[in-house]
Amino acid sequence: MPKASALRCLIVLLMTSLPREAPAQAPPSPFAAIYPGRCETPASERTGDAGCYLLTTEPMDGLSEAVYWHLYTYPTLAIAQAARSRNGVAVQSHGKFWVFTVADQQWKPANGERVAVIGPLHLERGARYTARYMESILPPEMRGGAGHTHSGPEAFYVLSGAQCLETPDGTTVTNAGESVIMHTAHPMTLSGVGAENRRAVFIVLHDSAQPWITRGGTWTPPGRCPR
């Protein structure tokens, strides 16, 4: 064999015997972790700060096609329980005692400190609804519920920090003391933004004959929220 051919064979042999470099891997996504609680574990079973947990559910009665979520606080849970009325619930969340009530815009309780009145939440005529109340703590590096929909309107009230709501229509940033509403069956995902944990209470007023949430779907969040 000529010397040139032998040299080429030796080079090829050496190259094929060398260990191949592993392909570069993308760094793990900060949103890869499962959202603790998944908004289904009772708040009494909370094991850490971050996550979404269920406060309570309440079947609704005699709602109009446009209702409002009324948020009031009370000094103790016993006083809150005594103050609740039709389509209202008393809960403890984020260190406060609340009465959450779904009613017309003009509704007012006999007492309590008004925090917010959020609406209108638009409902389907003739459908029966269940109010599902939840609390969540969303750190800035975490996203909750990527690409999901609800069988009814959803409303958030942010107590501290800030969140970014991402939908196919764009993004909405909501800060402490503000609220935001999502309409029925609209794809969405949430991200914590800013420097502190976002703390919020929220309601999904869903069709009682359907699941309250549908995860997944054809829409993939493009990640337009600020970080």
ROTORLO-73395 format. One record per residue (C-alpha): residue number from 1; x, y, z. Coordinates in pm, whole numbers. Example, Ala and Ser with C-alpha at 12.3 -4.5 7.8 and 13.67 -1.06 7.14 Angstrom:
BEGIN
+-----+--------+--------+--------+
| seq |     c1 |     c2 |     c3 |
+-----+--------+--------+--------+
|   1 |   1230 |   -450 |    780 |
|   2 |   1367 |   -106 |    714 |
+-----+--------+--------+--------+
***
This chain:
BEGIN
+-----+--------+--------+--------+
| seq |     c1 |     c2 |     c3 |
+-----+--------+--------+--------+
|   1 |      0 |      0 |      0 |
|   2 |    143 |    345 |    -87 |
|   3 |    258 |    554 |    208 |
|   4 |     -4 |    829 |    141 |
|   5 |   -293 |    581 |    146 |
|   6 |   -165 |    416 |    461 |
|   7 |   -142 |    757 |    633 |
|   8 |   -499 |    842 |    539 |
|   9 |   -624 |    510 |    676 |
|  10 |   -441 |    571 |   1004 |
|  11 |   -597 |    919 |   1039 |
|  12 |   -946 |    784 |    975 |
|  13 |   -891 |    503 |   1227 |
|  14 |   -773 |    747 |   1493 |
|  15 |  -1067 |    984 |   1436 |
|  16 |  -1330 |    709 |   1462 |
|  17 |  -1176 |    576 |   1782 |
|  18 |  -1182 |    912 |   1963 |
|  19 |  -1474 |    968 |   2209 |
|  20 |  -1740 |   1188 |   2056 |
|  21 |  -1838 |   1508 |   2232 |
|  22 |  -2190 |   1495 |   2377 |
|  23 |  -2435 |   1734 |   2210 |
|  24 |  -2491 |   2058 |   2397 |
|  25 |  -2800 |   2055 |   2616 |
|  26 |  -3017 |   2355 |   2686 |
|  27 |  -3017 |   2472 |   3048 |
|  28 |  -3318 |   2349 |   3246 |
|  29 |  -3617 |   2579 |   3221 |
|  30 |  -3696 |   2772 |   3539 |
|  31 |  -4059 |   2674 |   3475 |
|  32 |  -3991 |   2301 |   3450 |
|  33 |  -4087 |   2226 |   3810 |
|  34 |  -4442 |   2106 |   3877 |
|  35 |  -4653 |   2379 |   4033 |
|  36 |  -4695 |   2253 |   4395 |
|  37 |  -5053 |   2172 |   4491 |
|  38 |  -5175 |   2205 |   4129 |
|  39 |  -5470 |   2408 |   4266 |
|  40 |  -5631 |   2081 |   4381 |
|  41 |  -5462 |   2002 |   4714 |
|  42 |  -5651 |   2156 |   5012 |
|  43 |  -5481 |   2462 |   5158 |
|  44 |  -5473 |   2285 |   5496 |
|  45 |  -5223 |   2039 |   5342 |
|  46 |  -4985 |   2307 |   5213 |
|  47 |  -4623 |   2196 |   5257 |
|  48 |  -4433 |   2505 |   5140 |
|  49 |  -4464 |   2867 |   5036 |
|  50 |  -4484 |   2827 |   4657 |
|  51 |  -4784 |   2669 |   4490 |
|  52 |  -5158 |   2680 |   4433 |
|  53 |  -5406 |   2529 |   4680 |
|  54 |  -5781 |   2483 |   4710 |
|  55 |  -5968 |   2686 |   4971 |
|  56 |  -6321 |   2559 |   4910 |
|  57 |  -6592 |   2501 |   4651 |
|  58 |  -6952 |   2620 |   4667 |
|  59 |  -7247 |   2545 |   4436 |
|  60 |  -7409 |   2868 |   4320 |
|  61 |  -7780 |   2942 |   4317 |
|  62 |  -7989 |   3186 |   4111 |
|  63 |  -7708 |   3375 |   3937 |
|  64 |  -7769 |   3633 |   3667 |
|  65 |  -7575 |   3636 |   3341 |
|  66 |  -7331 |   3900 |   3473 |
|  67 |  -7211 |   3869 |   3833 |
|  68 |  -6942 |   4018 |   4056 |
|  69 |  -6698 |   3871 |   4305 |
|  70 |  -6715 |   4061 |   4637 |
|  71 |  -6416 |   4031 |   4874 |
|  72 |  -6451 |   4139 |   5239 |
|  73 |  -6230 |   4072 |   5544 |
|  74 |  -6322 |   4023 |   5911 |
|  75 |  -6135 |   4016 |   6246 |
|  76 |  -6191 |   3643 |   6308 |
|  77 |  -6308 |   3338 |   6118 |
|  78 |  -6611 |   3305 |   6348 |
|  79 |  -6724 |   3659 |   6265 |
|  80 |  -6667 |   3590 |   5895 |
|  81 |  -6877 |   3273 |   5913 |
|  82 |  -7158 |   3462 |   6085 |
|  83 |  -7148 |   3730 |   5814 |
|  84 |  -7175 |   3501 |   5511 |
|  85 |  -7498 |   3497 |   5315 |
|  86 |  -7637 |   3344 |   4995 |
|  87 |  -7365 |   3237 |   4750 |
|  88 |  -7098 |   3333 |   5004 |
|  89 |  -6820 |   3142 |   5181 |
|  90 |  -6596 |   3219 |   5478 |
|  91 |  -6230 |   3118 |   5444 |
|  92 |  -5889 |   3184 |   5593 |
|  93 |  -5618 |   3270 |   5342 |
|  94 |  -5284 |   3455 |   5348 |
|  95 |  -5328 |   3543 |   5714 |
|  96 |  -5672 |   3704 |   5668 |
|  97 |  -6032 |   3596 |   5731 |
|  98 |  -6246 |   3647 |   5423 |
|  99 |  -6601 |   3625 |   5303 |
| 100 |  -6616 |   3571 |   4927 |
| 101 |  -6957 |   3631 |   4771 |
| 102 |  -7083 |   3602 |   4413 |
| 103 |  -7368 |   3846 |   4358 |
| 104 |  -7488 |   4145 |   4158 |
| 105 |  -7272 |   4456 |   4152 |
| 106 |  -7493 |   4649 |   4398 |
| 107 |  -7482 |   4376 |   4667 |
| 108 |  -7335 |   4473 |   5006 |
| 109 |  -7293 |   4279 |   5332 |
| 110 |  -7417 |   4406 |   5666 |
| 111 |  -7059 |   4458 |   5787 |
| 112 |  -6695 |   4380 |   5707 |
| 113 |  -6407 |   4562 |   5542 |
| 114 |  -6440 |   4585 |   5166 |
| 115 |  -6126 |   4481 |   4978 |
| 116 |  -6248 |   4459 |   4619 |
| 117 |  -6545 |   4404 |   4392 |
| 118 |  -6439 |   4232 |   4071 |
| 119 |  -6646 |   4187 |   3756 |
| 120 |  -6847 |   4148 |   3557 |
| 121 |  -6804 |   3773 |   3520 |
| 122 |  -7015 |   3663 |   3225 |
| 123 |  -7213 |   3337 |   3252 |
| 124 |  -7418 |   3125 |   3015 |
| 125 |  -7793 |   3146 |   3050 |
| 126 |  -7944 |   2830 |   3197 |
| 127 |  -7613 |   2674 |   3311 |
| 128 |  -7547 |   2587 |   3675 |
| 129 |  -7219 |   2705 |   3825 |
| 130 |  -6983 |   2614 |   4106 |
| 131 |  -6747 |   2866 |   4264 |
| 132 |  -6401 |   2723 |   4318 |
| 133 |  -6185 |   2943 |   4544 |
| 134 |  -5807 |   2908 |   4557 |
| 135 |  -5495 |   3074 |   4693 |
| 136 |  -5152 |   3081 |   4535 |
| 137 |  -4797 |   3196 |   4589 |
| 138 |  -4604 |   3233 |   4265 |
| 139 |  -4230 |   3307 |   4287 |
| 140 |  -4081 |   3520 |   4009 |
| 141 |  -3902 |   3222 |   3857 |
| 142 |  -4209 |   2997 |   3839 |
| 143 |  -4494 |   2961 |   3594 |
| 144 |  -4828 |   2814 |   3696 |
| 145 |  -5069 |   2614 |   3485 |
| 146 |  -4908 |   2640 |   3142 |
| 147 |  -5157 |   2636 |   2855 |
| 148 |  -5489 |   2564 |   3029 |
| 149 |  -5854 |   2668 |   3002 |
| 150 |  -6156 |   2683 |   3236 |
| 151 |  -6524 |   2603 |   3181 |
| 152 |  -6621 |   2942 |   3319 |
| 153 |  -6472 |   3283 |   3398 |
| 154 |  -6174 |   3326 |   3633 |
| 155 |  -6075 |   3628 |   3839 |
| 156 |  -5758 |   3704 |   4038 |
| 157 |  -5699 |   3951 |   4317 |
| 158 |  -5328 |   4013 |   4381 |
| 159 |  -5231 |   4081 |   4742 |
| 160 |  -4857 |   4127 |   4695 |
| 161 |  -4596 |   4107 |   4422 |
| 162 |  -4697 |   4094 |   4056 |
| 163 |  -4805 |   3840 |   3797 |
| 164 |  -4808 |   3824 |   3419 |
| 165 |  -5105 |   3666 |   3243 |
| 166 |  -5022 |   3536 |   2897 |
| 167 |  -5290 |   3448 |   2639 |
| 168 |  -5301 |   3419 |   2260 |
| 169 |  -5404 |   3788 |   2260 |
| 170 |  -5098 |   3913 |   2450 |
| 171 |  -4986 |   3972 |   2809 |
| 172 |  -5131 |   4154 |   3110 |
| 173 |  -4926 |   4241 |   3420 |
| 174 |  -5127 |   4272 |   3744 |
| 175 |  -4975 |   4430 |   4056 |
| 176 |  -5068 |   4423 |   4426 |
| 177 |  -5413 |   4568 |   4487 |
| 178 |  -5525 |   4499 |   4131 |
| 179 |  -5743 |   4234 |   3969 |
| 180 |  -5772 |   4063 |   3634 |
| 181 |  -6047 |   3855 |   3468 |
| 182 |  -6019 |   3569 |   3221 |
| 183 |  -6315 |   3466 |   3007 |
| 184 |  -6449 |   3114 |   2963 |
| 185 |  -6239 |   2867 |   2760 |
| 186 |  -5965 |   3120 |   2682 |
| 187 |  -5614 |   2962 |   2686 |
| 188 |  -5382 |   3113 |   2944 |
| 189 |  -5074 |   3075 |   3162 |
| 190 |  -4938 |   3276 |   3457 |
| 191 |  -4587 |   3380 |   3555 |
| 192 |  -4457 |   3552 |   3864 |
| 193 |  -4269 |   3872 |   3778 |
| 194 |  -4067 |   4124 |   3975 |
| 195 |  -3853 |   4073 |   4281 |
| 196 |  -4096 |   3919 |   4532 |
| 197 |  -4343 |   3633 |   4549 |
| 198 |  -4684 |   3703 |   4402 |
| 199 |  -4960 |   3620 |   4653 |
| 200 |  -5318 |   3604 |   4531 |
| 201 |  -5665 |   3467 |   4589 |
| 202 |  -5879 |   3372 |   4293 |
| 203 |  -6205 |   3221 |   4178 |
| 204 |  -6299 |   2995 |   3889 |
| 205 |  -6674 |   3014 |   3842 |
| 206 |  -6715 |   2702 |   3634 |
| 207 |  -6996 |   2509 |   3471 |
| 208 |  -7093 |   2246 |   3729 |
| 209 |  -7145 |   1986 |   3456 |
| 210 |  -6789 |   2024 |   3323 |
| 211 |  -6435 |   1992 |   3466 |
| 212 |  -6317 |   2315 |   3621 |
| 213 |  -5988 |   2300 |   3428 |
| 214 |  -5857 |   2148 |   3106 |
| 215 |  -5478 |   2127 |   3093 |
| 216 |  -5285 |   2114 |   2768 |
| 217 |  -5440 |   2191 |   2431 |
| 218 |  -5314 |   2322 |   2099 |
| 219 |  -5184 |   2658 |   2224 |
| 220 |  -4824 |   2676 |   2347 |
| 221 |  -4729 |   2989 |   2547 |
| 222 |  -4449 |   3171 |   2360 |
| 223 |  -4301 |   3312 |   2681 |
| 224 |  -4361 |   3684 |   2629 |
| 225 |  -4389 |   3775 |   2997 |
| 226 |  -4104 |   3981 |   3148 |
| 227 |  -3859 |   3805 |   3378 |
+-----+--------+--------+--------+
***
